[in-house]
Amino acid sequence: MLAPPSTPSSLLTTQVTQLKQTALLLTLNSIYTSADSGHTSTTLLVSLDLSAAFDTIDHDILISRLQHSFGISGPVLSWLKSYLHNRSQSVRVGSVSSNSFTLTTGIPQARALF
């Protein structure tokens, strides 16, 4: 049996790993269900690496390119818009926090620095 995480950092790492595993299992289940349904359909999986390359991309430009260059629309486009819009950020060092500001560039990622 695995020992429980001992620090907030290791707890966050454990939680992120579990979320990734859950997302992967749900994705695979959806693909298998679609393939097994007996209907003639195409199943498409798009995996985006939202890493440092996207740290400075403008949200409106990204949405426009996804929509017009790649044909992304409907619920997927709505989900991406909701993920990017109305995000805010602040910085905290010790007990001092900056004012919050709205993000218009960059891709939010589930990371915390300790």
C-alpha positions as CSV (number, residue, x, y, z in Angstrom):
1,M,0.0,0.0,0.0
2,L,1.3,3.5,-0.9
3,A,2.1,5.9,1.9
4,P,0.0,9.1,2.0
5,P,1.6,12.2,0.5
6,S,3.4,14.1,3.2
7,T,3.5,17.7,1.8
8,P,1.1,20.0,0.0
9,S,3.2,19.7,-3.1
10,S,3.1,15.9,-3.2
11,L,-0.6,16.0,-2.5
12,L,-1.1,18.3,-5.4
13,T,1.0,16.0,-7.6
14,T,-1.0,13.0,-6.5
15,Q,-4.3,14.8,-7.2
16,V,-3.2,16.0,-10.7
17,T,-2.0,12.4,-11.5
18,Q,-5.4,11.0,-10.5
19,L,-7.3,13.6,-12.5
20,K,-5.2,12.8,-15.6
21,Q,-5.8,9.1,-15.1
22,T,-9.6,9.7,-14.7
23,A,-9.7,11.9,-17.8
24,L,-7.8,9.3,-19.8
25,L,-10.2,6.5,-18.7
26,L,-13.2,8.6,-19.5
27,T,-11.8,9.4,-22.9
28,L,-11.0,5.8,-23.7
29,N,-14.5,4.8,-22.5
30,S,-16.1,7.3,-24.9
31,I,-14.0,6.1,-27.8
32,Y,-14.7,2.4,-27.1
33,T,-18.5,3.1,-26.6
34,S,-18.6,5.0,-29.9
35,A,-16.7,2.2,-31.7
36,D,-18.9,-0.5,-30.2
37,S,-22.2,1.3,-30.9
38,G,-22.6,-0.4,-34.3
39,H,-23.3,2.9,-36.0
40,T,-21.2,4.0,-38.9
41,S,-19.4,7.0,-37.5
42,T,-16.0,8.5,-37.1
43,T,-14.4,9.0,-33.7
44,L,-11.9,11.8,-33.5
45,L,-9.5,12.4,-30.6
46,V,-7.7,15.7,-30.6
47,S,-5.0,16.1,-28.0
48,L,-3.6,19.5,-27.3
49,D,-0.3,20.1,-25.6
50,L,-1.1,23.3,-23.7
51,S,2.4,24.0,-22.6
52,A,4.9,26.9,-22.8
53,A,4.2,27.5,-26.5
54,F,0.8,28.9,-25.5
55,D,1.9,31.1,-22.6
56,T,1.4,34.3,-24.6
57,I,-1.3,33.5,-27.2
58,D,-4.2,35.9,-27.2
59,H,-7.5,34.1,-26.3
60,D,-9.6,35.7,-29.0
61,I,-7.0,34.9,-31.7
62,L,-6.8,31.2,-30.5
63,I,-10.6,30.8,-30.6
64,S,-10.8,32.4,-34.0
65,R,-8.1,30.2,-35.4
66,L,-9.7,27.0,-33.9
67,Q,-13.1,28.0,-35.3
68,H,-12.1,29.2,-38.8
69,S,-8.9,27.3,-39.6
70,F,-9.8,24.0,-37.9
71,G,-13.6,24.0,-38.1
72,I,-14.1,23.6,-34.3
73,S,-17.7,24.6,-33.4
74,G,-20.6,23.8,-31.2
75,P,-20.2,22.4,-27.7
76,V,-16.4,21.9,-28.1
77,L,-15.9,25.6,-29.1
78,S,-18.2,26.7,-26.3
79,W,-16.2,24.6,-23.8
80,L,-12.9,26.1,-25.0
81,K,-14.3,29.6,-24.7
82,S,-15.6,29.0,-21.2
83,Y,-12.2,27.6,-20.2
84,L,-10.4,30.7,-21.5
85,H,-12.7,33.6,-20.8
86,N,-13.1,35.4,-17.4
87,R,-9.9,34.0,-16.0
88,S,-8.1,36.0,-13.4
89,Q,-4.8,35.7,-11.7
90,S,-3.0,37.1,-8.7
91,V,0.4,36.5,-7.2
92,R,1.0,35.7,-3.5
93,V,4.4,35.7,-1.8
94,G,4.1,34.7,1.8
95,S,1.1,36.5,3.2
96,V,1.2,39.4,0.7
97,S,-1.1,39.1,-2.4
98,S,-1.2,41.3,-5.5
99,N,-4.4,42.6,-7.0
100,S,-6.2,40.2,-9.2
101,F,-6.2,40.9,-12.9
102,T,-8.0,39.4,-15.9
103,L,-6.0,37.1,-18.2
104,T,-6.4,37.7,-22.0
105,T,-3.4,35.7,-23.0
106,G,-1.9,32.4,-22.1
107,I,-3.5,29.0,-21.4
108,P,-4.5,28.4,-17.8
109,Q,-2.8,25.3,-16.3
110,A,-3.4,23.5,-13.1
111,R,-0.1,24.3,-11.5
112,A,0.9,25.9,-8.2
113,L,4.3,26.9,-7.1
114,F,5.3,26.2,-3.5
